[in-house]
Amino acid sequence: MKRYKEAETDCIIASQIDPNHVKTLHRRGIARYYLKDLRESSKDLERALALAPEEEGLKLEIENVKKEIEKVRIEQINLMVEKGKYGVKQRIPVKVEEFNEDESI
């Protein structure tokens, strides 16, 4: 059974005891990924990687989160275009590089 919200809560409690525990950051990052909290997932995984740069699995997880963020951004842009926010009623291809990291997803 996938209980990501409970896992996130457990990791939040554990991080209050040791905020630099790599396994806690990793697991909370994964839980947040599945809860679609991609920005916080990315922060947790990046922090875990900074503490344990030898962990190849973390690098793969971060790439997955970045791909999902890119997908969500493109979907949001296309939705705004479809609604006519930009005066255009058609889909346009957009590359993530055209946006900065601080934009909301």
N, C-alpha and C positions, 0 to 999 in steps of 0.2 A: 504494500500500500504506500502510495506517495503522499507523505505528510510534510510538504515543504514549509508551510506556515509554522508548524510546530518545530521543525528543524531550525528555521530562522530564529524563532524565539529562544530556543535552547542555546544557539550560538551567540545571540545577543547577551544572554546571561553569562555564558562562559567568557566572552570578551571583556566583561566587566572585571573578571578575575585576572585575566592575562590578555590585554589588548593586542599583543604581538604573537599570539599563538597561531602558527601557520595553518594548522589543520582546521582550527575554528574559522579563520578567515576564508579558507578554501571552501569549506562546507557551507558557510553562510553565503558565499558568492554563488555557489551552485543552487542553493535554495532560492535565492533572489532571482536568478536567471529563470527558473521555472515558474516563479511568481510574476514574471515579466517586469521586474524592477531592474531593468538593464543597467541603468546608470550606477546604482548602488552595487550591483553584481560586479560590474567592471572595477569599481573602486576597491572592493574587497579582494578580488583576484589580483589586481595590480599590486596591492599592498603585500599580499602573500608572496608574490613573485619577488618583490623587492627584498623581502626577508629571507627567501629561499630561491635564489636565482638558478640553482641547479635543477629545480623541479620542472622537467620538460612538460609534464601533464598540465601544469598551470599555464604555460604558453599556449597550448592547444585550446584550453578553456577560454582564455582571453580572446583568441582569434574567433572562436564561436560566438562570443558575446558581441564582438565588434561587427561580425557579419549580420547578426540579428538586429543590432542598432541601425546598420545601413539599410536593411530591409524595411524596418519600421519608418525610417526617415523618408524613404522613397514612397512608401505607401501613403504617408501623410501629405507629402507634396502633391502626389497624384490626386488625392481626395480633395485638396484645396483647389486644384486646377479644375477638377470635374464640377465642383460647386460654383465655379466662376469667380473665385476670389481674385484671380489674376486676369480676368477678362478673356480667358481662353477656355474653350469647352472641349479640349482634347488632352490626351495624356502626352506628357513630354518626358523624354529620358533625362534623368538627373544623376550626376555622379556625386558621391558623398564628399569628395574633396572640395566641392564648391561651398561647403558649409563648415563652420568652425565647431569645435567640440562643445562649446557652451550653449548651443542651441538646444531647446527642449525637444524631447522625443515623445 
